[in-house]
């Protein structure tokens, strides 16, 4: 999901896109009282007869604007060079409070997701495309990454040695990227990766 373009509702003024700066915004001002015309398009004053009304919302009244602006956190990438051999990452999923990301962990090759770990509530699962396999919370799993014959393979192995899920993709480079969400999101993955 591309998080660099976020639509923000600005009331009757219209829709704005906050794109190039990677900003997210929210408005939390109350709607105008009934009977007043706050639409700048309709020619209303927005604050009754207030001549100092600012439609951007910074001067009070019932304008619409940014009540809070914060920088969207970037994902944390851990690039693994597989040319020198197989790499492993030990991890477990735990329930954590906070905003849920699109995936708690993903393994990418050439910007394509091989495996993703997500959760619904306190029920984690690994998914490859449309296939979803349940995981057990607080159990240790090992992500095994390898490359051979221009193919990168990623698999999740349970503590008993059973392969939970596996996927591979043709790639000219023997490189995989283990991606964790930015620090703004909940920290459900317990791993040596930071």
KEKE-578528 format. One record per atom (N, C-alpha, C): residue in three letters; chain; atom name; x negated, z negated, y negated. Coordinates in Angstrom, 2 decimals, decimal comma, m for minus. Each point is the difference from the previous one (the first is absolute). Layout:
    r  c   a       xx       zz       yy
  Ala  A  CA        X        Z        Y
...
//
This chain:
    r  c   a       xx       zz       yy
  Unk  A   N    m0,84     0,00     1,18
  Unk  A  CA     0,84     0,00    m1,18
  Unk  A   C    m0,88     0,00    m1,23
  Unk  A   N     0,29     0,86    m0,94
  Unk  A  CA    m0,77     0,07    m1,23
  Unk  A   C     0,53    m1,03    m0,97
  Unk  A   N    m0,82    m1,02    m0,31
  Unk  A  CA     0,44    m1,06    m0,89
  Unk  A   C    m0,40     0,28    m1,44
  Unk  A   N    m0,55     1,17    m0,29
  Unk  A  CA    m0,47     0,24    m1,36
  Unk  A   C     1,10     0,48    m0,92
  Unk  A   N     1,15     0,40     0,53
  Unk  A  CA     1,10     0,43    m0,85
  Unk  A   C     1,20    m0,88     0,31
  Unk  A   N     0,39    m0,83    m0,96
  Unk  A  CA     1,10    m0,92     0,21
  Unk  A   C     1,09     0,24    m1,05
  Unk  A   N     1,22     0,36     0,41
  Unk  A  CA     1,05     0,19    m0,99
  Unk  A   C     0,47    m1,35    m0,52
  Unk  A   N     0,24    m0,07    m1,30
  Unk  A  CA     0,45    m1,23    m0,63
  Unk  A   C     1,26     0,32    m0,79
  Unk  A   N     1,08    m0,74     0,20
  Unk  A  CA     1,26     0,26    m0,69
  Unk  A   C    m0,07    m0,59    m1,40
  Unk  A   N     0,24     0,80    m0,99
  Unk  A  CA    m0,03    m0,46    m1,38
  Unk  A   C     1,38     0,06    m0,63
  Unk  A   N     1,04    m0,33     0,74
  Unk  A  CA     1,35     0,00    m0,54
  Unk  A   C     0,43     1,40    m0,37
  Unk  A   N     0,73     0,09    m1,13
  Unk  A  CA     0,52     1,29    m0,44
  Unk  A   C    m1,09     0,88    m0,59
  Unk  A   N    m1,15    m0,56    m0,29
  Unk  A  CA    m1,09     0,77    m0,59
  Unk  A   C    m0,51     1,04     0,98
  Unk  A   N    m0,05    m0,32     1,31
  Unk  A  CA    m0,42     0,98     0,99
  Unk  A   C    m0,93    m0,59     1,03
  Unk  A   N    m0,71     0,85     0,67
  Unk  A  CA    m0,92    m0,40     1,06
  Unk  A   C    m1,42     0,29    m0,46
  Unk  A   N    m0,90    m0,95     0,21
  Unk  A  CA    m1,40     0,21    m0,34
  Unk  A   C    m0,84    m0,07     1,26
  Unk  A   N    m1,05     0,70     0,01
  Unk  A  CA    m0,91    m0,06     1,14
  Unk  A   C    m1,34    m0,55    m0,47
  Unk  A   N    m0,42    m1,04     0,65
  Unk  A  CA    m1,28    m0,63    m0,32
  Unk  A   C    m0,95     0,47     1,09
  Unk  A   N    m0,82     1,00    m0,31
  Unk  A  CA    m0,76     0,66     1,06
  Unk  A   C    m1,50    m0,22    m0,09
  Unk  A   N    m0,64     0,57    m0,95
  Unk  A  CA    m1,45     0,09     0,02
  Unk  A   C    m0,72    m1,34    m0,06
  Unk  A   N     0,63    m1,03    m0,52
  Unk  A  CA    m0,67    m1,29    m0,10
  Unk  A   C     0,24    m0,88     1,21
  Unk  A   N     0,86     0,41     0,91
  Unk  A  CA     0,28    m0,79     1,18
  Unk  A   C     0,69    m1,30    m0,34
  Unk  A   N     0,93     0,03    m0,94
  Unk  A  CA     0,68    m1,21    m0,41
  Unk  A   C     1,39    m0,09     0,61
  Unk  A   N     0,44    m1,21     0,28
  Unk  A  CA     1,37    m0,24     0,45
  Unk  A   C     0,68    m0,80    m1,09
  Unk  A   N     1,27     0,22    m0,19
  Unk  A  CA     0,70    m0,71    m1,05
  Unk  A   C     1,36    m0,44     0,46
  Unk  A   N     0,51    m1,02    m0,65
  Unk  A  CA     1,37    m0,40     0,27
  Unk  A   C     0,63    m0,42    m1,31
  Unk  A   N     1,30     0,13    m0,09
  Unk  A  CA     0,71    m0,46    m1,16
  Unk  A   C     0,90    m1,12     0,44
  Unk  A   N     0,10    m1,02    m0,82
  Unk  A  CA     0,86    m1,11     0,37
  Unk  A   C     0,86    m0,45    m1,17
  Unk  A   N     0,31     0,90    m0,91
  Unk  A  CA     0,84    m0,36    m1,12
  Unk  A   C     1,46     0,11     0,40
  Unk  A   N     0,80    m0,81    m0,63
  Unk  A  CA     1,43    m0,01     0,28
  Unk  A   C     0,65     1,27    m0,52
  Unk  A   N     1,09     0,43     0,62
  Unk  A  CA     0,71     1,17    m0,52
  Unk  A   C     0,64    m0,34    m1,34
  Unk  A   N     0,30     1,00    m0,81
  Unk  A  CA     0,62    m0,27    m1,30
  Unk  A   C     1,38    m0,63     0,19
  Unk  A   N     0,41    m0,82    m0,96
  Unk  A  CA     1,33    m0,59     0,12
  Unk  A   C     1,06     1,09    m0,04
  Unk  A   N     1,12    m0,26     0,65
  Unk  A  CA     1,06     1,01     0,04
  Unk  A   C     0,50     0,28    m1,41
  Unk  A   N     0,28     1,24    m0,25
  Unk  A  CA     0,52     0,40    m1,29
  Unk  A   C    m1,07     0,48    m0,96
  Unk  A   N    m1,27    m0,26     0,26
  Unk  A  CA    m1,03     0,48    m0,92
  Unk  A   C    m0,55     1,32     0,53
  Unk  A   N    m0,53     0,79    m0,88
  Unk  A  CA    m0,55     1,29     0,38
  Unk  A   C    m1,51    m0,09    m0,12
  Unk  A   N    m0,67    m0,14     1,14
  Unk  A  CA    m1,46    m0,13    m0,05
  Unk  A   C    m0,70     1,28     0,36
  Unk  A   N     0,70     1,08     0,18
  Unk  A  CA    m0,62     1,25     0,41
  Unk  A   C    m0,62     0,69    m1,20
  Unk  A   N    m1,33     0,21     0,08
  Unk  A  CA    m0,68     0,73    m1,06
  Unk  A   C     0,46     1,45    m0,02
  Unk  A   N     0,39     0,51     1,16
  Unk  A  CA     0,47     1,38     0,09
  Unk  A   C     1,34     0,15    m0,71
  Unk  A   N     0,87    m1,01     0,16
  Unk  A  CA     1,33     0,05    m0,61
  Unk  A   C    m0,05    m0,36    m1,47
  Unk  A   N    m1,16    m0,38    m0,51
  Unk  A  CA    m0,12    m0,31    m1,41
  Unk  A   C     0,28    m1,45    m0,32
  Unk  A   N     0,10    m0,83     1,01
  Unk  A  CA     0,28    m1,41    m0,25
  Unk  A   C    m1,23    m0,71    m0,50
  Unk  A   N     0,22    m1,18    m0,54
  Unk  A  CA    m1,12    m0,77    m0,52
  Unk  A   C    m0,60    m0,90     1,04
  Unk  A   N     0,72    m0,26     1,09
  Unk  A  CA    m0,55    m0,78     1,09
  Unk  A   C     0,12    m1,49    m0,22
  Unk  A   N    m0,15    m0,49    m1,14
  Unk  A  CA     0,08    m1,43    m0,25
  Unk  A   C     1,12    m0,29    m0,97
  Unk  A   N     1,09     0,70     0,09
  Unk  A  CA     1,07    m0,17    m0,97
  Unk  A   C    m0,42     0,70    m1,28
  Unk  A   N    m0,07    m0,75    m1,10
  Unk  A  CA    m0,39     0,61    m1,28
  Unk  A   C    m1,41    m0,42    m0,41
  Unk  A   N    m0,84    m0,39     0,94
  Unk  A  CA    m1,36    m0,45    m0,28
  Unk  A   C    m0,85     1,19    m0,43
  Unk  A   N    m0,44     0,07    m1,28
  Unk  A  CA    m0,80     1,14    m0,45
  Unk  A   C    m1,42    m0,02     0,56
  Unk  A   N    m0,46    m1,15     0,49
  Unk  A  CA    m1,36    m0,09     0,53
  Unk  A   C    m0,04     0,21     1,51
  Unk  A   N     1,07     0,48     0,58
  Unk  A  CA     0,05     0,17     1,46
  Unk  A   C    m1,04     1,02     0,45
  Unk  A   N    m0,75    m0,33     1,04
  Unk  A  CA    m1,02     0,88     0,56
  Unk  A   C     0,47     0,43     1,37
  Unk  A   N     0,31     1,27     0,23
  Unk  A  CA     0,51     0,43     1,30
  Unk  A   C    m1,01    m0,18     1,13
  Unk  A   N    m1,26    m0,26    m0,29
  Unk  A  CA    m0,97    m0,24     1,06
  Unk  A   C     0,14    m1,40     0,59
  Unk  A   N     0,77    m0,85    m0,64
  Unk  A  CA     0,30    m1,30     0,57
  Unk  A   C    m0,95    m1,10    m0,43
  Unk  A   N    m1,02     0,29    m0,77
  Unk  A  CA    m0,96    m1,04    m0,34
  Unk  A   C     0,47    m0,86    m1,16
  Unk  A   N     1,04     0,43    m0,73
  Unk  A  CA     0,47    m0,76    m1,14
  Unk  A   C     1,23    m0,82     0,29
  Unk  A   N     0,31    m0,22     1,28
  Unk  A  CA     1,19    m0,77     0,32
  Unk  A   C     1,20     0,90     0,10
  Unk  A   N     1,18    m0,54    m0,14
  Unk  A  CA     1,21     0,80     0,11
  Unk  A   C     0,23     0,43     1,42
  Unk  A   N     0,63     1,13     0,19
  Unk  A  CA     0,33     0,47     1,33
  Unk  A   C    m0,65     1,32     0,33
  Unk  A   N    m1,18     0,26    m0,53
  Unk  A  CA    m0,72     1,22     0,33
  Unk  A   C    m0,59    m0,11     1,40
  Unk  A   N    m0,50     1,09     0,49
  Unk  A  CA    m0,60     0,01     1,32
  Unk  A   C    m1,48     0,31    m0,13
  Unk  A   N    m0,83    m0,72     0,69
  Unk  A  CA    m1,43     0,23    m0,06
  Unk  A   C    m0,68    m0,73     1,13
  Unk  A   N    m1,27    m0,21    m0,12
  Unk  A  CA    m0,77    m0,65     1,05
  Unk  A   C    m0,03    m1,50    m0,25
  Unk  A   N     0,56    m0,74     0,92
  Unk  A  CA    m0,07    m1,45    m0,09
  Unk  A   C    m1,29    m0,49     0,64
  Unk  A   N    m0,50     0,75     0,97
  Unk  A  CA    m1,22    m0,39     0,70
  Unk  A   C    m0,67     1,27     0,51
  Unk  A   N    m1,29     0,07    m0,17
  Unk  A  CA    m0,76     1,14     0,51
  Unk  A   C    m1,21    m0,56     0,74
  Unk  A   N    m0,22     0,45     1,21
  Unk  A  CA    m1,18    m0,43     0,73
  Unk  A   C    m0,59     1,20     0,74
  Unk  A   N    m1,29    m0,08     0,25
  Unk  A  CA    m0,70     1,09     0,68
  Unk  A   C     0,30    m0,06     1,49
  Unk  A   N     0,34     1,15     0,57
  Unk  A  CA     0,25     0,09     1,43
  Unk  A   C    m1,33    m0,15     0,72
  Unk  A   N    m0,03    m0,86     1,01
  Unk  A  CA    m1,23    m0,26     0,73
  Unk  A   C    m0,34     1,18     0,90
  Unk  A   N    m1,25     0,34     0,05
  Unk  A  CA    m0,47     1,08     0,87
  Unk  A   C    m0,19    m0,52     1,41
  Unk  A   N     0,20     0,88     0,98
  Unk  A  CA    m0,26    m0,35     1,39
  Unk  A   C    m1,49    m0,27     0,19
  Unk  A   N    m0,32    m0,81     1,01
  Unk  A  CA    m1,38    m0,33     0,31
  Unk  A   C    m0,43     0,83     1,22
  Unk  A   N    m0,97     0,87    m0,20
  Unk  A  CA    m0,45     0,94     1,03
  Unk  A   C    m1,30    m0,50     0,64
  Unk  A   N    m0,06     0,14     1,34
  Unk  A  CA    m1,19    m0,36     0,77
  Unk  A   C    m0,36     1,22     0,86
  Unk  A   N    m0,92     0,81    m0,48
  Unk  A  CA    m0,37     1,24     0,67
  Unk  A   C    m0,95    m0,33     1,15
  Unk  A   N     0,32     0,53     1,18
  Unk  A  CA    m0,81    m0,23     1,19
  Unk  A   C    m0,62     1,32     0,44
  Unk  A   N    m1,34     0,06     0,06
  Unk  A  CA    m0,70     1,18     0,47
  Unk  A   C    m0,08    m0,08     1,52
  Unk  A   N     0,67     0,91     0,68
  Unk  A  CA     0,08    m0,03     1,45
  Unk  A   C    m1,06     0,86     0,67
  Unk  A   N    m0,84     0,67    m0,78
  Unk  A  CA    m1,05     0,84     0,57
  Unk  A   C    m1,02    m0,84     0,77
  Unk  A   N    m0,18    m1,24    m0,42
  Unk  A  CA    m0,96    m0,88     0,67
  Unk  A   C     0,60    m0,74     1,19
  Unk  A   N     1,26     0,25     0,29
  Unk  A  CA     0,63    m0,63     1,17
  Unk  A   C     1,34    m0,65    m0,33
  Unk  A   N     0,59    m0,58     1,02
  Unk  A  CA     1,32    m0,62    m0,10
  Unk  A   C    m0,05    m1,23    m0,92
  Unk  A   N     1,06    m0,18    m0,78
  Unk  A  CA     0,13    m1,16    m0,89
  Unk  A   C     1,26    m0,76     0,40
  Unk  A   N    m0,06    m1,33    m0,13
  Unk  A  CA     1,16    m0,83     0,30
  Unk  A   C     0,29    m0,93    m1,18
  Unk  A   N     1,28    m0,30    m0,18
  Unk  A  CA     0,45    m0,92    m1,03
  Unk  A   C     0,98    m0,96     0,67
  Unk  A   N    m0,34    m1,28     0,01
  Unk  A  CA     0,89    m1,01     0,55
  Unk  A   C     0,97    m0,43    m1,09
  Unk  A   N     1,28    m0,13     0,35
  Unk  A  CA     1,01    m0,36    m0,99
  Unk  A   C     1,20    m0,66     0,67
  Unk  A   N     0,78    m0,69    m0,80
  Unk  A  CA     1,30    m0,51     0,45
  Unk  A   C     0,95     0,08    m1,19
  Unk  A   N     1,29     0,04     0,31
  Unk  A  CA     1,03     0,05    m1,03
  Unk  A   C     0,65    m1,37    m0,06
  Unk  A   N     0,21    m0,50    m1,20
  Unk  A  CA     0,70    m1,27    m0,19
  Unk  A   C     1,04     0,18    m1,08
  Unk  A   N     1,01    m0,83     0,03
  Unk  A  CA     1,02     0,04    m1,05
  Unk  A   C    m0,61    m0,57    m1,27
  Unk  A   N     0,18     0,69    m1,11
  Unk  A  CA    m0,50    m0,47    m1,29
  Unk  A   C     1,06     0,30    m1,06
  Unk  A   N     0,15    m0,91    m0,91
  Unk  A  CA     0,95     0,20    m1,09
  Unk  A   C    m0,57     1,00    m1,00
  Unk  A   N     0,88     0,68    m0,69
  Unk  A  CA    m0,43     0,95    m1,03
  Unk  A   C     0,67     1,34     0,17
  Unk  A   N    m0,39     0,92    m0,83
  Unk  A  CA     0,55     1,35     0,01
  Unk  A   C    m0,57     0,77     1,19
  Unk  A   N     0,88     0,60     0,78
  Unk  A  CA    m0,43     0,76     1,18
  Unk  A   C    m0,48     1,39    m0,41
  Unk  A   N    m1,19     0,40     0,45
  Unk  A  CA    m0,48     1,35    m0,29
  Unk  A   C     0,63     1,01     0,96
  Unk  A   N    m0,25     1,27    m0,22
  Unk  A  CA     0,50     1,04     0,90
  Unk  A   C    m0,56    m0,21     1,41
  Unk  A   N    m1,26    m0,41     0,10
  Unk  A  CA    m0,59    m0,39     1,28
  Unk  A   C    m1,01    m1,09    m0,26
  Unk  A   N    m0,08    m0,96     0,92
  Unk  A  CA    m0,94    m1,11    m0,16
  Unk  A   C    m1,43     0,43     0,33
  Unk  A   N    m0,14     1,02     0,82
  Unk  A  CA    m1,31     0,57     0,34
  Unk  A   C     0,24     1,42     0,48
  Unk  A   N    m0,88     0,90    m0,36
  Unk  A  CA     0,10     1,36     0,54
  Unk  A   C    m1,40     0,51     0,29
  Unk  A   N    m0,07     0,87     1,00
  Unk  A  CA    m1,24     0,69     0,34
  Unk  A   C     0,23     1,46    m0,37
  Unk  A   N    m0,84     0,52    m0,90
  Unk  A  CA     0,16     1,36    m0,50
  Unk  A   C    m1,24     0,83     0,33
  Unk  A   N     0,26     1,26     0,28
  Unk  A  CA    m1,07     0,98     0,17
  Unk  A   C     0,41     1,21    m0,84
  Unk  A   N    m0,88     0,39    m0,90
  Unk  A  CA     0,27     1,14    m0,90
  Unk  A   C     1,35    m0,18    m0,69
  Unk  A   N     0,26    m1,19    m0,52
  Unk  A  CA     1,23    m0,35    m0,72
  Unk  A   C     1,26     0,11     0,84
  Unk  A   N    m0,12     0,00     1,32
  Unk  A  CA     1,15     0,01     0,90
  Unk  A   C     0,03    m1,33     0,73
  Unk  A   N     1,19    m0,60     0,12
  Unk  A  CA     0,13    m1,26     0,70
  Unk  A   C    m0,02     0,22     1,50
  Unk  A   N    m0,95    m0,65     0,67
  Unk  A  CA    m0,04     0,03     1,47
  Unk  A   C     0,89    m1,11     0,54
  Unk  A   N    m0,21    m1,21    m0,49
  Unk  A  CA     0,75    m1,17     0,45
  Unk  A   C     0,31    m0,84    m1,24
  Unk  A   N     1,21    m0,56    m0,03
  Unk  A  CA     0,37    m0,93    m1,06
  Unk  A   C     0,56    m1,26     0,63
  Unk  A   N    m0,27    m1,14    m0,63
  Unk  A  CA     0,59    m1,27     0,41
  Unk  A   C     0,89    m0,46    m1,13
  Unk  A   N     1,26    m0,25     0,31
  Unk  A  CA     0,99    m0,43    m0,97
  Unk  A   C     0,82    m1,11     0,63
  Unk  A   N     1,01    m0,46    m0,72
  Unk  A  CA     0,88    m1,04     0,53
  Unk  A   C     1,36     0,09    m0,65
  Unk  A   N     1,00    m0,45     0,73
  Unk  A  CA     1,33    m0,22    m0,54
  Unk  A   C     0,23    m1,50     0,14
  Unk  A   N     0,06    m0,68    m1,14
  Unk  A  CA     0,10    m1,46     0,04
  Unk  A   C    m1,26    m0,58     0,61
  Unk  A   N     0,17    m0,77     1,09
  Unk  A  CA    m1,16    m0,60     0,66
  Unk  A   C    m0,30     0,69     1,33
  Unk  A   N     0,43     1,26     0,14
  Unk  A  CA    m0,21     0,76     1,24
  Unk  A   C    m0,94     1,18    m0,26
  Unk  A   N    m1,30    m0,16     0,31
  Unk  A  CA    m0,95     1,09    m0,24
  Unk  A   C     0,11     1,10     1,06
  Unk  A   N    m0,40     1,20    m0,38
  Unk  A  CA    m0,04     1,13     0,93
  Unk  A   C    m1,07     0,98    m0,44
  Unk  A   N    m0,49     0,76     0,96
  Unk  A  CA    m0,95     1,08    m0,28
  Unk  A   C     0,77     1,30     0,15
  Unk  A   N    m0,26     0,94    m0,89
  Unk  A  CA     0,67     1,29     0,17
  Unk  A   C    m0,95     1,16    m0,19
  Unk  A   N     0,29     1,01     0,82
  Unk  A  CA    m0,71     1,27    m0,01
  Unk  A   C     1,10     1,05    m0,16
  Unk  A   N     0,06     0,60    m1,17
  Unk  A  CA     1,09     0,95    m0,24
  Unk  A   C     1,34    m0,72     0,13
  Unk  A   N     0,85     0,48     0,91
  Unk  A  CA     1,32    m0,62     0,20
  Unk  A   C     0,00    m1,05     1,11
  Unk  A   N    m1,09    m0,12     0,72
  Unk  A  CA    m0,08    m0,99     1,08
  Unk  A   C    m0,37    m1,37    m0,59
  Unk  A   N     0,79    m1,02     0,33
  Unk  A  CA    m0,27    m1,37    m0,45
  Unk  A   C    m0,13    m0,91     1,20
  Unk  A   N    m1,04    m0,82     0,01
  Unk  A  CA    m0,27    m0,92     1,10
  Unk  A   C    m0,07    m1,41    m0,57
  Unk  A   N     0,78    m0,94     0,53
  Unk  A  CA    m0,04    m1,36    m0,54
  Unk  A   C    m1,34    m0,68     0,26
  Unk  A   N    m0,43    m0,80    m0,96
  Unk  A  CA    m1,18    m0,83     0,14
  Unk  A   C     0,45    m1,47    m0,01
  Unk  A   N    m0,86    m0,88     0,45
  Unk  A  CA     0,31    m1,42    m0,01
  Unk  A   C    m0,72    m0,64    m1,19
  Unk  A   N     0,76    m0,71    m0,82
  Unk  A  CA    m0,60    m0,67    m1,15
  Unk  A   C    m1,03    m1,02     0,47
  Unk  A   N    m1,08    m0,14    m0,75
  Unk  A  CA    m1,08    m0,96     0,24
  Unk  A   C    m0,80     0,27     1,26
  Unk  A   N     0,20     1,13     0,67
  Unk  A  CA    m0,83     0,37     1,14
  Unk  A   C    m1,13     0,89    m0,50
  Unk  A   N    m1,17    m0,16     0,60
  Unk  A  CA    m1,16     0,79    m0,42
  Unk  A   C     0,00     1,36     0,71
  Unk  A   N    m0,15     1,05    m0,80
  Unk  A  CA    m0,11     1,36     0,50
  Unk  A   C    m1,32     0,58    m0,47
  Unk  A   N    m0,47     1,03     0,69
  Unk  A  CA    m1,21     0,70    m0,40
  Unk  A   C     0,34     1,46    m0,27
  Unk  A   N    m0,38     0,47    m1,18
  Unk  A  CA     0,15     1,41    m0,32
  Unk  A   C    m1,30     0,67     0,39
  Unk  A   N     0,08     0,98     0,89
  Unk  A  CA    m1,18     0,70     0,50
  Unk  A   C     0,01     1,41    m0,58
  Unk  A   N    m1,09     0,35    m0,70
  Unk  A  CA    m0,13     1,31    m0,63
  Unk  A   C    m1,17     0,74     0,63
  Unk  A   N     0,21     1,24     0,39
  Unk  A  CA    m1,07     0,79     0,60
  Unk  A   C     0,15     1,47    m0,39
  Unk  A   N    m1,08     0,74     0,16
  Unk  A  CA     0,01     1,43    m0,31
  Unk  A   C    m0,78     0,75     1,06
  Unk  A   N     0,55     1,12     0,45
  Unk  A  CA    m0,67     0,87     0,97
  Unk  A   C     0,60     1,39    m0,10
  Unk  A   N    m0,84     1,02     0,07
  Unk  A  CA     0,45     1,41     0,01
  Unk  A   C     0,94     0,31    m1,17
  Unk  A   N    m0,38    m0,38    m1,20
  Unk  A  CA     0,79     0,25    m1,21
  Unk  A   C     1,39    m0,64     0,05
  Unk  A   N     0,16    m1,08     0,74
  Unk  A  CA     1,27    m0,72     0,08
  Unk  A   C    m0,26    m1,48    m0,25
  Unk  A   N     0,79    m0,59    m0,89
  Unk  A  CA    m0,08    m1,43    m0,27
  Unk  A   C     1,17    m0,67     0,70
  Unk  A   N    m0,29    m1,07     0,75
  Unk  A  CA     1,02    m0,73     0,74
  Unk  A   C     0,07    m1,43    m0,53
  Unk  A   N     1,22    m0,49    m0,17
  Unk  A  CA     0,24    m1,38    m0,40
  Unk  A   C     0,98    m0,60     1,00
  Unk  A   N    m0,29    m1,22     0,45
  Unk  A  CA     0,93    m0,67     0,90
  Unk  A   C     0,00    m1,49    m0,30
  Unk  A   N     1,12    m0,63     0,32
  Unk  A  CA     0,14    m1,44    m0,14
  Unk  A   C     0,02    m0,58     1,40
  Unk  A   N    m0,90    m0,95     0,25
  Unk  A  CA    m0,13    m0,60     1,32
  Unk  A   C     0,36    m1,49    m0,10
  Unk  A   N     0,89    m0,47     0,88
  Unk  A  CA     0,40    m1,41     0,03
  Unk  A   C    m1,12    m0,84     0,58
  Unk  A   N     0,11    m1,31    m0,12
  Unk  A  CA    m1,04    m0,91     0,49
  Unk  A   C    m0,16     0,05     1,51
  Unk  A   N     1,03     0,47     0,73
  Unk  A  CA    m0,12     0,13     1,46
  Unk  A   C    m0,60     1,34     0,42
  Unk  A   N    m0,41     0,83    m0,96
  Unk  A  CA    m0,63     1,29     0,29
  Unk  A   C     0,96     1,17     0,06
  Unk  A   N     1,29    m0,25    m0,12
  Unk  A  CA     1,00     1,07     0,05
  Unk  A   C     0,02     0,78    m1,31
  Unk  A   N     0,00     1,34     0,10
  Unk  A  CA     0,10     0,85    m1,18
  Unk  A   C     1,46     0,01    m0,45
  Unk  A   N     0,25    m0,51    m1,19
  Unk  A  CA     1,35    m0,10    m0,54
  Unk  A   C     0,47     1,35    m0,52
  Unk  A   N    m0,84     0,66    m0,78
  Unk  A  CA     0,32     1,31    m0,56
  Unk  A   C    m1,30     0,73    m0,28
  Unk  A   N     0,05     1,33     0,10
  Unk  A  CA    m1,20     0,82    m0,23
  Unk  A   C     0,41     1,30    m0,67
  Unk  A   N    m0,91     0,55    m0,78
  Unk  A  CA     0,26     1,28    m0,66
  Unk  A   C    m1,35     0,66    m0,27
  Unk  A   N     0,01     1,31    m0,10
  Unk  A  CA    m1,23     0,73    m0,32
  Unk  A   C     0,35     1,18    m0,90
  Unk  A   N    m1,03     0,48    m0,71
  Unk  A  CA     0,19     1,13    m0,89
  Unk  A   C    m1,31     0,78    m0,05
  Unk  A   N     0,13     1,33    m0,09
  Unk  A  CA    m1,19     0,85    m0,15
  Unk  A   C    m0,54    m0,19    m1,41
  Unk  A   N    m1,30    m0,23    m0,07
  Unk  A  CA    m0,63    m0,21    m1,30
  Unk  A   C    m1,43     0,49     0,07
  Unk  A   N    m0,43     0,71    m1,02
  Unk  A  CA    m1,37     0,48    m0,05
  Unk  A   C    m0,99    m1,11    m0,26
  Unk  A   N     0,45    m1,11    m0,60
  Unk  A  CA    m0,89    m1,12    m0,30
  Unk  A   C     0,35    m1,18     0,89
  Unk  A   N    m1,01    m0,69     0,47
  Unk  A  CA     0,20    m1,17     0,87
  Unk  A   C     0,11    m1,25    m0,87
  Unk  A   N     1,07    m0,05    m0,81
  Unk  A  CA     0,21    m1,10    m0,93
  Unk  A   C     1,45    m0,43     0,07
  Unk  A   N     0,22    m1,31     0,02
  Unk  A  CA     1,35    m0,56    m0,06
  Unk  A   C     0,04    m1,00    m1,14
  Unk  A   N     1,16    m0,17    m0,58
  Unk  A  CA     0,18    m0,90    m1,14
  Unk  A   C     1,05    m1,04     0,39
  Unk  A   N    m0,39    m1,27     0,04
  Unk  A  CA     0,95    m1,09     0,26
  Unk  A   C     0,45    m0,50    m1,37
  Unk  A   N     1,31     0,07    m0,26
  Unk  A  CA     0,53    m0,27    m1,32
  Unk  A   C     0,89    m1,24     0,03
  Unk  A   N    m0,31    m0,93    m0,89
  Unk  A  CA     0,83    m1,18    m0,22
  Unk  A   C     0,65     0,16    m1,37
  Unk  A   N     1,21    m0,53    m0,19
  Unk  A  CA     0,65     0,13    m1,31
  Unk  A   C    m0,73    m0,81    m1,07
  Unk  A   N     0,28     0,31    m1,26
  Unk  A  CA    m0,59    m0,74    m1,11
  Unk  A   C     0,38    m1,47     0,03
  Unk  A   N    m0,71    m0,80    m0,75
  Unk  A  CA     0,20    m1,44     0,01
  Unk  A   C     1,32    m0,44    m0,60
  Unk  A   N     0,71     0,89    m0,67
  Unk  A  CA     1,33    m0,31    m0,53
  Unk  A   C     0,99    m0,26     1,13
  Unk  A   N    m0,21     0,64     1,15
  Unk  A  CA     0,91    m0,10     1,13
  Unk  A   C    m0,32    m1,19     0,88
  Unk  A   N     0,95    m0,33     0,90
  Unk  A  CA    m0,21    m1,12     0,92
  Unk  A   C    m1,24     0,25     0,86
  Unk  A   N    m0,62    m1,07     0,46
  Unk  A  CA    m1,22     0,09     0,82
  Unk  A   C     0,36    m0,35     1,44
  Unk  A   N     0,60     0,94     0,73
  Unk  A  CA     0,44    m0,25     1,37
  Unk  A   C    m1,07     0,28     1,04
  Unk  A   N    m1,02     0,76    m0,35
  Unk  A  CA    m1,06     0,34     0,96
  Unk  A   C    m1,13    m1,02    m0,12
  Unk  A   N    m0,34    m0,60     1,14
  Unk  A  CA    m1,13    m0,92     0,05
  Unk  A   C    m1,13     0,77     0,70
  Unk  A   N    m1,08     0,22    m0,72
  Unk  A  CA    m1,11     0,81     0,51
  Unk  A   C    m1,25    m0,30    m0,80
  Unk  A   N    m1,15     0,43     0,51
  Unk  A  CA    m1,24    m0,14    m0,74
  Unk  A   C    m0,03     0,97    m1,18
  Unk  A   N     0,84     1,04     0,03
  Unk  A  CA     0,08     0,96    m1,11
  Unk  A   C     0,65    m0,68    m1,19
  Unk  A   N    m0,51     0,25    m1,18
  Unk  A  CA     0,57    m0,59    m1,21
  Unk  A   C     0,44     1,07    m0,92
//
